[in-house]
């Protein structure tokens, strides 16, 4: 099956080259997307859940941090509180789920990439949630305080560097 898929792909690439299709500079394109990303709360753009779910999250230095697995809505306001980033694992097995405050993200044009100004080490140390729920037994405020405190400390540390 893999050999057949590889052959189909090679034929497709050959067809593209014969038609004069140019090779795309993916690293350059992605860096341009990162450079043009704007804070999600500073523009007047609306986002759809299907637009955000599965979106790659990268650092300003183009390091992969994971992808958006879930959106957490604040019960009191009905607004987005957190995006949950799935990290590590293979096909959903062994993944870690890290909630990050919505306002800490930047979105590239067309929201095909999200940028988070952090490091992999900071993400590894961040509070985690389970795959299927942000809190247990309705303790949203307790979990929210823990997550917010972590990210506020992270932002304070980053501004002092």
C-alpha positions in Angstrom: 0.0 0.0 0.0 2.8 2.4 0.8 4.6 1.6 -2.4 1.5 2.3 -4.4 0.9 5.6 -2.6 4.5 6.6 -3.2 4.2 5.8 -6.9 1.0 7.8 -7.2 2.7 10.7 -5.4 5.8 10.5 -7.7 3.5 10.6 -10.8 1.7 13.6 -9.4 5.0 15.4 -8.8 6.2 14.6 -12.2 3.0 16.0 -13.7 3.3 19.2 -11.7 6.9 19.6 -12.9 6.0 19.0 -16.5 3.3 21.6 -16.3 5.9 24.1 -15.0 4.7 24.3 -11.4 7.3 25.9 -9.1 8.4 24.5 -5.9 7.2 26.4 -2.9 9.6 27.8 -0.2 7.7 26.3 2.7 10.0 27.5 5.5 9.9 31.0 4.0 6.2 30.9 3.6 5.7 29.7 7.2 8.0 32.4 8.5 6.1 35.0 6.6 2.8 33.7 8.2 4.4 33.9 11.6 5.7 37.5 11.0 2.3 38.7 9.9 0.3 37.1 12.8 -1.8 39.5 14.8 -3.1 39.1 18.4 -6.5 37.3 18.2 -8.1 40.0 20.4 -6.8 43.0 18.6 -8.4 42.6 15.2 -12.0 42.6 14.3 -11.9 39.1 12.9 -14.3 36.3 14.0 -13.1 32.7 14.2 -15.1 29.6 13.6 -14.5 26.5 15.7 -13.7 24.4 12.6 -11.2 27.0 11.6 -9.3 26.7 14.9 -9.5 23.0 15.7 -6.5 21.2 14.3 -4.6 24.4 13.6 -0.8 24.2 14.1 0.7 26.3 16.9 4.2 27.5 16.5 6.6 29.8 18.3 7.8 33.0 16.7 11.0 31.0 15.9 8.9 28.5 13.9 9.2 25.7 16.5 6.2 23.3 16.6 4.3 23.4 19.9 1.3 21.2 18.9 -2.1 21.7 17.5 -5.5 23.0 18.8 -7.5 20.1 20.2 -10.3 21.9 22.0 -11.8 25.3 22.8 -12.9 26.1 26.3 -15.7 28.6 26.8 -15.9 30.6 30.1 -19.3 29.6 31.6 -20.0 33.1 33.1 -19.5 35.0 29.8 -19.9 32.5 27.0 -16.6 33.7 25.5 -13.5 31.8 24.6 -11.3 31.4 27.7 -8.7 28.9 26.5 -7.5 26.9 23.5 -6.3 23.5 24.5 -3.1 22.4 22.7 -2.5 18.7 22.0 1.2 17.9 22.3 3.3 14.8 21.7 1.9 11.4 21.3 1.1 9.5 18.1 -2.4 9.4 16.7 -3.8 10.7 19.9 -2.1 8.2 22.1 0.1 9.7 24.8 -0.8 13.3 24.0 -0.6 15.9 26.7 -3.3 18.7 26.7 -2.3 22.2 27.7 -4.8 25.0 28.0 -3.5 28.4 27.1 -5.5 31.7 27.5 -7.1 32.8 24.2 -5.7 36.3 24.4 -2.1 35.0 24.4 -2.4 33.8 20.8 -1.7 35.5 17.5 -3.3 34.3 14.3 -1.8 34.4 10.8 -3.9 35.8 8.0 -6.8 33.3 7.3 -6.1 31.7 10.7 -4.2 28.8 9.2 -1.5 29.1 11.8 -1.5 30.2 15.4 1.6 31.7 17.1 2.3 31.5 20.8 5.3 33.5 22.2 6.6 30.8 24.5 9.1 27.9 24.5 8.8 24.1 24.5 10.1 24.0 28.1 7.4 26.4 29.3 4.8 24.3 27.5 6.2 21.1 29.1 5.9 22.6 32.6 2.4 24.1 32.0 -0.7 22.8 33.8 -2.4 20.0 31.8 -6.0 19.0 31.5 -7.6 15.7 30.5 -8.6 15.1 26.9 -12.3 15.2 27.4 -12.8 17.9 30.0 -11.2 21.1 31.3 -12.3 20.5 34.9 -13.9 17.8 37.0 -17.1 18.4 39.0 -17.6 21.9 37.7 -14.5 23.5 39.3 -13.9 25.8 36.4 -12.8 28.8 38.5 -10.2 26.7 40.5 -8.7 25.2 37.3 -8.9 28.6 35.6 -7.0 30.3 38.4 -4.2 27.8 38.2 -3.9 28.0 34.5 -4.1 31.9 34.5 -1.5 32.2 37.3 0.9 29.9 35.4 0.6 31.9 32.1 0.8 35.3 33.9 4.0 34.2 35.6 5.3 33.0 32.2 4.5 36.3 30.6 6.2 38.2 33.5 9.3 36.1 33.2 9.4 36.6 29.4 9.1 40.4 29.8 12.0 40.5 32.2 14.4 38.6 29.9 
